[in-house]
Amino acid sequence: MKIEFSSPLSNVENIIDSLKNKEGALLPILHAIQKEVGYIAPNTIERIATKLKQTPAEIHGVISFYHQFRTSPPGKYKIQICRAEACQSRGSRQLEEHAKERLNIDYHQMTSDKKFSLDSVYCLGNCATGPNIRINDELYGRISNEKFDQVLSNVDRDLK
Amino acid sequence: MTMKIFIPRESTAVSLGAHDVAQAFTQYASRHDIDLKIVRNGSRGLFWLEPMIEIETAQGRMAYGPVESSDVASIMEDITHNICNEKPPCHALSLGLTEDIAYLKKQTRLTFARAGIIDPVSLDDYLALDGFKGLQKALALSTQDIVTSVVESGLRGRGGAAFPTGIKWQTVRDAVAEQKYIVCNADEGDSGTFADKLVMECDPFMLIEGIIIAGLAVGANQGYIYLRSEYPIADEILQHAIKIANEAGYLGNDICGSGKRFHLEVRLGAEAYICGEETALLESLEGKRGMVRFKPPLPAIEGLFGKPTIVNNVLSLAAIPFIMSQGSHAYQQYGTNRSRGTLPFQLAGNVKQGGLIELPFGSSLKDLIDDFSGGTESNRPIKAIQVGGPLGAYLPVNKLDIPLDYEAFSKASAVLGHGGIVVFDDSVDMLEQARFSMEFCVVESCGKCTPCRIGSTRGVEVIDKIKNNDRRVENMTLLNDLCDTMIDGSLCAMGSMTPIPVRSAYSDFPQDFYLPTQESNHD
């Protein structure tokens, strides 16, 4: 997945213009901007509001409601651990502890080198082969503590 | 001769390495100069065997699983030495003929008849196995006749609330409006459920066909699939299938030359469980916070953008092509009492053999677990089974002899819901699970009504006090009162059903709440 931390505002303008006439355009716009830029910056919120003839407060209200949207740059790799019951029954509570210790961060935090962020997710739909994690758009099943370390070091190697 | 091997591209198989396995087969074939065609099919839903690969033979497909990249060379040798010479396979991962695998053989697959068999984005595959026959029939019928077929099938909403689908369709059909909508609820957020995802990833044209038929039945020409963003592979496959259906004239301005039009679009959610609730989903589709609406008016009268709207779950719409092509009687003859047809049960959690099990309603939960689970993954005894997602009851082992039908579950203060079954072994602490139910409600409540928004936070606090032996008896009374308040005062199922798992935890597992054990519950 392509993540860039700065993007010309004209790209954002183009995204908004190409989607603003859809019925219920806001979520598609927010998804497209976050995919392109990695997050939805405050000046972007103002641009969306102007083009959709809404207030920035309304746009911010929508962004803050959904767990997925963010207003600050993310880590290079967004790790999500499934906390839902099916994963719990297969050891996700232990995995959560291990992951926090391994990365030395808590949920909703980012490592100091900005490589990894850690978030929870409630069900990845892989309920028969948990515990499950998702890293950006990739899903990994049957994650033991050892496999977590292994997946992370593979990703880390790709980073270098 | 070309050798044909099937390797799933479905999420679970991919999460366990299916892409690597496919690559290993390709490399092996090119190294050994073998003419190999790899089909990326869906999954049969036998998840403990994934990635499960299949080779096409004259007798039928032979399966191997679970396969890792390192097994590929030895499997290819088994195929070339044995299967290609019409000798039985002798590899340790050989499963024999796929259709003979007991887990599959014991099922009644109506909705999942094609899953894992076809390439999900091959229109030819779909057409070869009765695809779009239901649509062709529907195009020849009046709108009322389509609706009547659905009413007569006995189909009830497979999303969980179990409202009769045909009645909903009738209401939208009879509503007078210039614009109507079909909304497919594909926000499958319940833990232990994955049947919607399997439909979308294994047989997307079936869902598309069901949605088009719904559009014809009520006079809607625009449909939306509201898909949770946690399912990127489903998104990719659906988008591809919709593009093909448009190009082939099943969608668009002139459906199969009938002059009727229907457009379909996928819209992504953004990680909010509450958007699986139909009115919150509609708000989200309109570009707002996913806050629950008061009912009435029902979405069938005032739904998306205030227009009459069918909101149906993926499994409900996916059942439509069978009902239309085979007839409502063919569907209605399966099942029991007022629960007609089949339900794709999803067996998950701490089991050896998790996967999709499509059965007619009526067999017992105990039989299903005994017949299919293979025991717990941890080899420890089962302690609790949660059915129907995070808002469903935790059932103790002595209450499993309960028939799988909507009314029987309701009578037992439990929820069948979307058919998700999550098994826990005896290491589970039910007080912690009750606490988690409240915590989940804190995180996922839309915040519109007080009992859900604040009650859940108080619920976590009260359970913590019980855990810490802070006036335990008084706080149990308080927890019970709080559950009553949430049940009676919440606007939607999020707040009114969170007490179901909580109550079942302390009623059926009192020892985990430091309460006196009742002999009826525990031996």
Interface residues (C-beta under 8 A of the other chain):
Chain A: E23 G24 A25 L26 L27 P28 L30 H31 L52 G61 V62 F65 Y66 H67 Q68 F69 A84 E85 A86 C87 Q88 S89 R90 V121 Y122 C123 L124 G125 N126 C127 A128 T129 G130 N132 R134 D137 L139 Y140 G141 R142
Chain B: S11 T12 V14 S15 L16 F47 W48 E50 E188 G189 D190 S191 G192 T193 F194 K197 Q222 S229 E230 Y231 P232 I233 R267 L268 G269 A270 E271 A272 Y273 S284 L285 E286 G287 K288 R289 G290 F305 Q346 L347 A348 G349 N350 V351 G354 G355 E377 Q386 P390 G420 V422 V423 F424 D425 V428 Q433 F436 F440 V443 E444 C446
